[in-house]
Amino acid sequence: MVHGLFNRIEFEKSLDYLVRNIIFVFQMKNSIPRYTFYKNKYGSELLVDVVELKYVKKFLAESAVHTLNYYDVTFITEGKGTFSVDNQTYEAIPRDVLFSKPGEIRNWDTHHITNGYALIFEEEFLSSLFKDSLFVQHLSFFQIESSSSLLHLSDELYTRILETLHDIKMEIDSYQQGDVHVLRALLYEVLMLLDRAYLKMTSIEEGRSREVSNNHVSKFMNLVATHAKEQHSVQYYADKLCITPNYLNEMITSTMGFSAKQYIQNKVMEEAKRLLVYTDFPIADIAFELCFSTVSYFIRSFRQHTGETPLLYRKNTQTVKSAISTFLFIALLSWHFSTFASDNKPIIKSKMMRDAEKTVGNMIDKLKTAFIGSIDGEGFPTIKAMLQPRKRKGIKTIYLTTNTSSMRVAQYRENNHACIYFCDTRFFRGVMLRGTMDVLTDSASKEMIWQEGDTMYYPEGVADPDYCVLKFTAISGRFYSNFKSEDFVVE
């Protein structure tokens, strides 16, 4: 009887399901599809929902690999099959619950797991209710170091929770803007029941209390989860926590049994393994993605950590990846695509780069030289090497300094069409951005990017009439890597 609580109109009658439940944000070649929460499904913003798996799986190929940008608690009600969360694979059966955090890689057998329910929500929905802004992250099954992503429920608890899910769905269906108190209470009830059962299963109440009470350790793990790709040093995280590296090492060693450096390396290598298994990125691209100084250093580090080279690891562990049908998504989503951008961020369309803005941005930040192009009075392109940009907003807007009296400024004032080229010789890759260049001489713009020591170039200081700001606005670009090039658009 419980299975019949969510009777609905057949899914085939509504191609709008993706927009009403989950949105396919971006699928680039050789990358992992990512789904984001559709906040305005019910008109006004609502950050919680209950979805039947039999409808979701119609958009996933068998064993389809994907990630989510929200928290997901999946309840299996019918069928049995494999369900993977990051590097752990489980044999899921009815009454099993699977937990996943934002960004974790999921992969489930859509052919044999025939139905269930996904309770999905964003952290903000609950964190704004409690004084503890990390309430969700402190739940035993969502902690970074949780031992398992699977919980098997007793008959009594299974029935009780599914009935509560039904109550949540009923409340959502009658939702009015701002009326979230009952929904929060029902979600809180489900999560606390699961937390109690999970703690009983793992018997970690005492250890969990110690971990949560250590605020620095908890913050350190969350910082590493966010920044491990770009930041590998203990000093960086110690500075973020306003403590010394030695003290941070002492705390981590006493809590976990190994150093902070080892914890960071473990997380970096976990990400490397995910990229090796779930994507076809070249080894050089993975080394760049994880911010290693050279490809050889990445290979050496990986071999020291795993005992295998990256190529050998990929060969030995590569799983069969089922790609989502691109044709199907184009057919269903072409007229919805304009709604997929969120937070008014520029849309950067690319196939070669998993995250174009991040890949190009990292390149800009690491290189000491930029090459800018302008058009002279006879229509010929001219190029000049410049110091590293002073400031950027994504890769849409880039600021540089130069002399007001320079030939370049005169050319930009005559014709503002411009380009910037960044070249990373370590990985033999580069990117050219095309757009417009504006010459700014107002005091606010000049003060915005002025740095100590600039008097070496502009003796009269920030007010020097020979000091000006170049503001580049990108409209498109061309990326080169691994003997391949592609154009992309920045909107």
Secondary structure, DSSP 8 states (H G I E B T S, - for coil): -GGGGG----GGG-TTHHHHSEEEEE--TTS--EEEE-TTTTSS---EEEEEHHHHGGGS-TTBEEEESSEEEEEEEEE-EEEEETTEEEEE-TTEEEEE-TT-EEEE-TTTEEEEEEEEE-THHHHTTSS-TTHHHHSGGGSTT-S-SEEE--HHHHHHHHHHHHHHHHHHHT--TT--HHHHHHHHHHHHHHHHHHHHHHT-HHHHHHHHH-HHHHHHHHHHHHHTTT---HHHHHHHHTS-HHHHHHHHHHHHSS-HHHHHHHHHHHHHHHHHHH----HHHHHHHTT-S-HHHHHHHHHHHHSS-HHHHHHHH----B---HHHHHHHHTTTGGG---TT---EE-SS-SSHHHHHHHHHHH-SEEEEEEE-TTS-EEEEEEE--SEEETTTEEEEEEETTSHHHHHHHH--EEEEEEEETTTTEEEEEEEEEEEE-SHHHHHHH--TTGGGT-TTGGG-TTEEEEEEEEEEEEEEETTEEEEEEE-
